[in-house]
Amino acid sequence: MYTWSPALSDLHPQTRGQCLHATRLRWLLVACVSLIGALGVLVMPATSLGAAGDTWTSQTSAADNFWTSVTYGNGLFVAVARTGSGNRVMTSTNGIDWTIRASAVDNSWFSVTYGNGLFVAVADSGTDNRVMTSPNGIDWTSRVPAANNSWYSVTYGNGLFVAVAYGGGGTGNRVMTSPDGIAWTIRTSAADNAWYSVIYGNGLFVAVANTGFPNQVMTSPDGITWTIRTSAANNGWYSVTYGNGLFVAVAQTGTDNRVMTSPNGITWASRTSAADNFWTSVIYGNGLFVAVAYSGTGNRVMTSPDGITWASRTSAADNDWLGVTYGNGLFAAVAFSGTGNRVMTSGAVIPPTPATPTATAGNAEATITVAQGSGSGGTPTSYTVTAVGDSTKTCTVAGGSGSCTITGLTNGTSYTFTATATNAGGTSAVSGASVAVTPTAPVTSTAPVNTFTMKLPQSSATSITTQLN
């Protein structure tokens, strides 16, 4: 991690922006000069080299609904919406191609999570049906909430689903929990604030609120008993996440302080946001914190490798982004505005596990053919084939399919081969092993040579001598 001197938070906002953007190359040069003498190697954070989170691409949403939340689980991206007619869910295996799914009921769905083999969504409208669940993201069933509150966020941790509400007419009942996503129980919230987000990390549930300063944070080790904590600033806190040993929250209000962080969920410190946008959602993935907003011009994304120093990124479109998640090498965000482009993604999707290779033996070698697997994922750019039991025997295939040859094998020995697929998103799981093949030396004849002469008729002056092996 690199540090600035003076600290970024001590600089004038305009100067700070210049440091983060205009002088990025000079910063890298200074970092090189500072580190190379001591270490001989410069290790730069992923965000400085155009990694996932930096560059965003618009994707076609399955419908122009008011998409509020997105999650990833069991190989599937799932988003929910607060508008639409029977179509308030959409799913995608790769974050790019989305399919509409029928919601259990047309409620205002605000949050979705995945845990223990189940997708769970909560809503702020409906009568005794403000929860819906799905084992596959496709088929959804209504569930009865513990109360008809305005449920705004749901998470899963330590064997428990926990949801928080921003209102609902009750007193001290703005938390509900469920061990299975189906049967829910009211829990006493630490205060009747507008709780907008909840997360689980490091053995602790942490929720943040849009109202109630200075008690805009509450924590619980078990989701049942909650304790008020002091927020770092009197901002409208909208989302909280956990990653790399740190809780990070983002806000919709405040001046240069729309981020706060905590190592333990109890003591919080203000951090300088990359811009004073209306930040709505934050997630951690691939060594990076990523936040999205529904205000700003061309800068509705900000990223940070450590949760402390943030940089603006160019959003794919100036839509009203409300939710962001990370899965399978890809950040995916959803919005409640835009025309046909209410999804944006950053990063590359890891390829699926390759199909089982086929092998043909030769003389001290084998030729192996590989192809893309049938599972969800990105397109491979290369494959690595390895002999089972001897990792030194490998070959590489460039492209989405093809063949390569491993040499230096022992004739008479049986071999099987596996493959992995790679693209910019990462490397897949290892494929199944091929059918065994045995390299063999070519057969050389050692039979004696017999010679005979055939005499032709007198009219021919020629004779033929033939060898028979």
C-alpha positions in Angstrom: 0.0 0.0 0.0 1.3 3.5 -0.9 0.8 6.6 1.3 0.8 10.3 0.3 2.6 13.1 2.0 0.8 15.3 3.0 -2.2 13.0 3.6 -4.9 13.2 0.9 -7.4 14.2 3.5 -5.4 17.3 4.3 -5.4 18.7 0.8 -7.8 21.1 -0.8 -10.5 19.1 -2.7 -9.3 20.4 -6.1 -5.7 19.6 -5.3 -6.7 16.2 -4.1 -8.5 15.4 -7.3 -5.4 16.5 -9.3 -3.2 14.2 -7.2 -5.5 11.2 -7.8 -6.0 11.7 -11.5 -3.7 14.2 -13.3 -0.4 13.1 -11.7 -1.0 9.3 -11.5 2.0 8.6 -13.8 4.3 10.8 -11.7 3.0 9.0 -8.5 3.9 5.6 -10.1 7.4 7.0 -10.9 7.9 8.2 -7.4 6.7 4.9 -6.1 9.3 3.1 -8.3 12.1 5.4 -7.2 11.1 4.9 -3.5 10.7 1.2 -3.6 13.0 -0.2 -6.2 16.2 0.5 -4.3 15.0 -1.2 -1.2 13.1 -4.1 -2.7 14.3 -4.4 -6.3 10.7 -5.0 -7.3 7.7 -2.7 -7.5 4.4 -4.3 -6.7 1.5 -2.0 -7.7 -2.1 -2.3 -6.6 -4.4 -3.9 -9.1 -6.3 -0.6 -9.6 -3.3 1.1 -11.2 -3.1 -1.2 -14.1 -6.7 -1.3 -15.5 -7.9 -4.2 -13.5 -11.5 -5.1 -12.7 -13.3 -2.1 -11.3 -11.4 0.4 -13.4 -13.1 0.2 -16.8 -16.9 -0.3 -17.1 -19.0 -1.5 -20.0 -22.8 -1.1 -20.5 -24.8 -4.3 -20.8 -28.3 -4.8 -21.9 -30.7 -5.2 -19.0 -33.5 -7.7 -19.4 -36.1 -5.0 -18.8 -36.1 -1.3 -18.0 -37.3 -1.8 -14.4 -36.2 0.1 -11.4 -33.4 -2.3 -10.5 -32.4 -1.9 -6.8 -30.0 -4.7 -5.8 -27.8 -7.4 -7.3 -26.0 -10.4 -5.7 -24.0 -13.4 -6.9 -24.3 -17.0 -5.7 -24.0 -20.5 -7.0 -22.7 -19.4 -10.4 -25.5 -16.9 -10.9 -26.0 -13.1 -10.8 -29.5 -12.2 -9.5 -31.0 -8.7 -9.5 -34.4 -7.5 -8.1 -36.5 -4.5 -8.9 -39.2 -2.3 -7.3 -41.1 -1.9 -10.6 -42.3 -4.2 -13.3 -45.3 -6.5 -13.9 -44.5 -10.0 -12.9 -40.9 -9.5 -14.0 -39.1 -8.0 -11.1 -36.2 -10.5 -11.1 -33.5 -11.0 -13.7 -30.6 -13.4 -13.8 -27.4 -13.9 -15.6 -24.7 -16.6 -15.6 -22.0 -14.2 -16.9 -23.2 -10.7 -15.9 -23.6 -9.8 -19.6 -26.6 -11.8 -20.9 -29.7 -11.3 -18.7 -33.0 -13.1 -18.6 -36.3 -12.0 -16.9 -37.7 -14.2 -14.2 -41.1 -14.0 -12.6 -41.1 -12.5 -9.1 -43.2 -14.2 -6.5 -45.3 -11.0 -6.2 -45.0 -7.4 -7.6 -43.7 -5.8 -4.4 -41.0 -3.1 -4.2 -38.0 -5.4 -3.8 -35.1 -3.5 -2.4 -32.4 -6.1 -1.5 -31.3 -9.6 -2.4 -28.6 -11.9 -1.0 -27.4 -15.5 -1.2 -26.6 -17.9 1.5 -26.9 -21.5 2.5 -28.0 -22.5 -1.0 -30.8 -19.9 -1.1 -31.5 -16.6 -2.7 -33.5 -14.3 -0.4 -35.1 -10.9 -1.3 -36.9 -8.4 0.9 -39.3 -5.6 0.1 -40.8 -2.4 1.6 -44.3 -3.1 0.3 -46.8 -5.9 0.4 -49.0 -7.6 3.0 -47.4 -10.6 4.8 -45.4 -11.3 1.7 -42.4 -9.0 1.9 -39.9 -11.9 1.6 -39.4 -14.2 -1.3 -36.9 -17.0 -1.7 -35.5 -19.1 -4.5 -33.1 -22.1 -4.6 -32.0 -21.3 -8.1 -32.8 -17.6 -8.7 -35.5 -18.6 -11.2 -38.4 -20.0 -9.3 -39.5 -17.7 -6.4 -41.8 -18.3 -3.5 -43.5 -15.7 -1.2 -42.6 -15.9 2.5 -44.3 -14.2 5.5 -42.0 -11.5 7.1 -41.8 -11.1 10.9 -43.6 -7.7 10.4 -44.8 -5.6 7.5 -42.0 -3.1 7.9 -40.1 -1.3 5.1 -37.4 -3.9 4.7 -34.4 -2.4 2.9 -31.5 -4.7 3.2 -30.8 -8.4 3.8 -27.5 -10.3 4.4 -26.4 -13.8 5.4 -23.7 -14.8 7.9 -23.0 -17.4 10.6 -25.9 -19.5 9.6 -28.5 -16.7 9.7 -30.3 -14.4 7.4 -30.6 -10.9 8.8 -32.8 -8.1 7.4 -33.1 -4.4 8.5 -35.8 -1.8 7.9 -35.9 1.9 7.5 -39.4 2.2 8.9 -42.7 0.4 9.0 -44.8 1.8 11.9 -43.2 -0.4 14.6 -41.1 0.5 17.6 -37.9 -1.4 18.3 -38.6 -4.0 15.6 -36.5 -3.0 12.7 -34.5 -6.2 12.5 -35.7 -9.7 11.6 -33.8 -12.9 11.4 -34.2 -16.4 9.9 -32.1 -19.5 9.9 -33.6 -20.7 6.6 -35.0 -17.7 4.9 -38.5 -19.0 5.4 -39.5 -18.6 9.0 -38.7 -15.1 10.4 -38.5 -13.6 13.9 -38.6 -10.0 15.0 -35.5 -8.7 16.9 -35.2 -5.5 18.8 -33.2 -2.9 16.9 -30.8 -0.8 18.9 -32.7 2.3 17.7 -35.6 3.2 15.5 -33.4 4.7 12.8 -33.8 4.4 9.0 -31.5 1.3 8.7 -30.5 1.1 5.0 -27.8 -1.6 4.9 -26.5 -4.6 6.9 -23.5 -6.9 6.3 -21.7 -9.7 8.1 -17.9 -9.9 8.5 -15.3 -11.0 11.0 -17.9 -12.6 13.3 -20.1 -9.4 13.5 -23.3 -8.1 11.9 -23.0 -4.4 11.2 -25.9 -2.1 10.1 -25.8 1.6 9.0 -28.6 4.1 9.0 -29.6 7.2 7.1 -30.9 8.9 10.2 -30.2 9.2 13.9 -26.8 10.7 14.3 -24.7 10.0 16.3 -26.1 6.5 16.6 -26.1 5.6 12.9 -24.3 2.2 13.4 -25.5 -0.8 15.3 -23.7 -4.2 15.7 -24.5 -7.7 16.8 -22.5 -10.8 17.2 -25.5 -13.1 16.6 -28.1 -11.0 14.8 -30.3 -11.0 17.8 -28.9 -8.6 20.4 -27.9 -5.2 18.9 -25.7 -2.4 20.3 -25.6 1.2 19.1 -22.3 2.6 17.8 -21.2 6.1 16.9 -20.9 6.9 13.2 -17.9 8.9 12.0 -20.1 11.8 10.7 -23.7 12.9 10.5 -24.2 11.7 6.9 -26.9 9.7 5.3 -25.2 6.3 5.4 -26.6 4.1 2.6 -24.5 1.0 2.3 -21.9 -1.1 4.2 -19.6 -4.0 3.2 -16.7 -5.9 4.6 -13.5 -7.0 3.0 -9.8 -7.5 3.8 -10.3 -6.9 7.5 -12.2 -3.7 7.1 -15.8 -2.5 7.3 -16.5 0.2 4.7 -19.7 2.4 4.5 -20.7 5.0 1.9 -23.2 7.9 2.2 -25.5 10.0 0.1 -24.6 13.2 2.0 -21.6 14.9 3.5 -18.7 17.1 2.3 -15.6 15.2 1.3 -16.4 12.6 3.9 -18.9 10.2 2.4 -16.9 7.2 3.3 -16.2 5.8 6.8 -14.2 2.7 7.8 -13.8 0.5 10.8 -11.5 -2.4 11.6 -14.0 -3.8 14.1 -17.4 -2.3 13.3 -17.3 -0.3 16.6 -14.8 2.6 16.1 -15.3 4.5 12.8 -13.1 7.0 11.0 -14.1 9.4 8.2 -12.4 9.0 4.8 -12.4 11.3 1.9 -14.7 10.2 -0.9 -13.5 10.6 -4.5 -16.5 12.8 -5.2 -19.5 14.1 -3.3 -21.9 11.9 -5.2 -25.0 10.1 -3.8 -23.2 6.8 -3.1 -25.7 4.0 -2.9 -23.8 0.7 -2.8 -20.4 -0.6 -1.9 -18.8 -4.1 -2.4 -15.5 -5.8 -1.9 -14.0 -8.2 -4.5 -10.7 -9.1 -6.1 -8.7 -7.0 -3.6 -10.8 -3.9 -4.3 -13.6 -1.8 -2.8 -16.0 -0.5 -5.4 -18.8 2.0 -4.8 -21.5 3.2 -7.2 -23.7 6.3 -7.2 -26.8 7.7 -8.7 -25.5 11.2 -9.1 -22.4 12.7 -10.7 -21.2 13.3 -14.3 -19.2 10.4 -15.7 -17.8 9.6 -12.3 -20.5 7.4 -10.7 -18.0 4.8 -9.7 -15.1 5.1 -7.1 -12.6 2.4 -6.1 -10.1 1.8 -3.4 -7.6 -0.9 -2.7 -7.7 -0.2 1.0 -11.0 1.5 1.8 -9.1 4.7 2.7 -7.8 6.3 -0.5 -10.4 6.5 -3.2 -10.3 7.3 -7.0 -13.1 8.2 -9.3 -13.8 5.9 -12.3 -15.8 6.6 -15.4 -19.2 4.9 -15.2 -20.4 3.2 -18.4 -23.4 5.6 -18.3 -24.8 8.3 -16.1 -27.6 6.1 -14.9 -28.9 6.0 -11.3 -26.8 3.1 -10.0 -28.3 1.5 -6.9 -26.6 -1.9 -6.5 -23.2 -3.5 -7.1 -21.8 -7.0 -6.5 -18.8 -9.1 -7.4 -18.7 -12.7 -8.6 -16.7 -14.9 -10.9 -14.1 -12.3 -11.7 -16.7 -9.6 -12.5 -18.1 -6.5 -10.9 -21.8 -6.0 -11.9 -23.9 -2.9 -11.1 -27.7 -2.3 -11.7 -29.6 0.9 -12.1 -33.1 2.3 -11.9 -32.7 4.6 -14.9 -31.4 4.2 -18.5 -32.8 2.7 -21.7 -31.8 -0.9 -22.3 -28.5 -0.3 -20.4 -29.4 -0.7 -16.7 -26.5 -3.0 -16.1 -22.8 -2.2 -16.3 -19.8 -4.6 -15.7 -16.1 -4.4 -15.1 -13.6 -7.2 -15.4 -13.5 -10.5 -17.2 -15.5 -13.6 -16.3 -13.4 -16.6 -15.4 -13.9 -19.4 -18.0 -15.9 -22.5 -17.1 -14.1 -25.8 -16.4 -12.9 -27.2 -19.7 -14.5 -30.2 -21.3 -12.6 -33.4 -20.6 -9.6 -33.5 -23.0 -9.0 -36.2 -25.6 -5.5 -37.6 -26.1 -3.7 -39.5 -28.9 -0.4 -41.2 -28.2 2.7 -41.0 -30.3 6.4 -41.8 -30.0 7.4 -40.5 -26.5 4.6 -37.9 -26.9 0.9 -37.3 -26.8 -1.3 -34.8 -28.6 -4.2 -33.5 -26.5 -7.3 -31.7 -27.8 -9.2 -29.3 -25.5 -12.5 -27.3 -25.8 -14.6 -24.9 -23.8 -16.8 -26.5 -21.1 -20.5 -26.3 -21.0 -20.7 -24.4 -17.7 -21.2 -20.6 -17.3 -18.3 -18.3 -17.7 -16.2 -16.3 -20.1 -14.5 -17.3 -23.3 -11.0 -18.8 -22.7 -8.0 -17.2 -24.4 -5.7 -20.2 -23.6 -5.6 -23.6 -22.1 -2.8 -25.3 -20.1 -2.7 -29.1 -20.4 -0.8 -31.1 -17.8 0.1 -34.8 -17.4 -1.6 -36.2 -14.3 1.1 -37.1 -11.8 3.9 -35.2 -13.6 3.3 -31.4 -13.5 6.5 -30.8 -15.5 4.9 -32.3 -18.6 2.7 -29.5 -20.0 1.7 -27.8 -23.2 -0.4 -24.7 -24.1 -3.3 -24.1 -26.5 -4.0 -20.6 -27.7 -7.6 -19.5 -28.3 -10.9 -21.0 -27.5 -10.1 -24.6 -28.4 -7.4 -26.6 -30.2 -4.6 -29.1 -29.7 -1.1 -29.2 -28.3 1.6 -31.9 -28.0 3.5 -32.9 -24.8 6.9 -34.4 -25.6 9.4 -36.2 -23.5 7.0 -38.9 -22.3 8.2 -42.5 -21.5 7.2 -45.1 -24.1 5.3 -47.9 -22.5 3.9 -45.8 -19.7 0.2 -44.9 -19.4 -0.7 -41.2 -19.2 -3.8 -39.2 -18.6 -4.2 -35.4 -19.0 -6.2 -32.5 -17.5 -6.7 -29.0 -18.6 -7.4 -25.5 -17.2 -8.8 -22.5 -19.1 -7.6 -19.0 -18.7 -8.6 -15.5 -19.7 -8.2 -12.0 -18.3 -10.6 -12.9 -15.4 -8.5 -15.7 -14.2 -8.1 -19.5 -14.4 -10.8 -22.1 -14.3 -11.0 -25.2 -12.2 -9.2 -28.3 -13.4 -11.0 -30.5 -15.9 -11.6 -34.2 -15.6 -8.8 -36.5 -16.7 -8.6 -37.8 -20.3 -8.8 -41.5 -21.1 -5.4 -43.1 -20.6 -3.0 -43.4 -23.6 0.4 -45.1 -23.8 3.2 -43.7 -26.0 4.9 -46.4 -28.1 8.1 -46.4 -30.2 7.6 -47.3 -33.9 8.0 -51.0 -34.9 11.3 -51.8 -36.7 11.6 -55.1 -38.6 14.6 -57.4 -37.8 13.7 -60.3 -40.2 16.5 -61.7 -42.4 16.8 -60.5 -46.0 16.2 -63.2 -48.7 17.3 -62.5 -52.4 16.2 -64.3 -55.5 16.6 -63.7 -59.2 13.8 -64.2 -61.7 14.9 -65.0 -65.3 12.9 -63.4 -68.0 12.2 -64.9 -71.5 15.0 -64.8 -74.1 13.3 -61.8 -75.8 14.1 -59.7 -72.8 17.6 -58.9 -71.8 16.5 -57.9 -68.3 16.4 -59.8 -65.0 14.8 -58.7 -61.8 16.3 -59.1 -58.4 13.9 -58.8 -55.4 14.5 -58.7 -51.6 11.9 -60.3 -49.3 11.9 -59.3 -45.7 
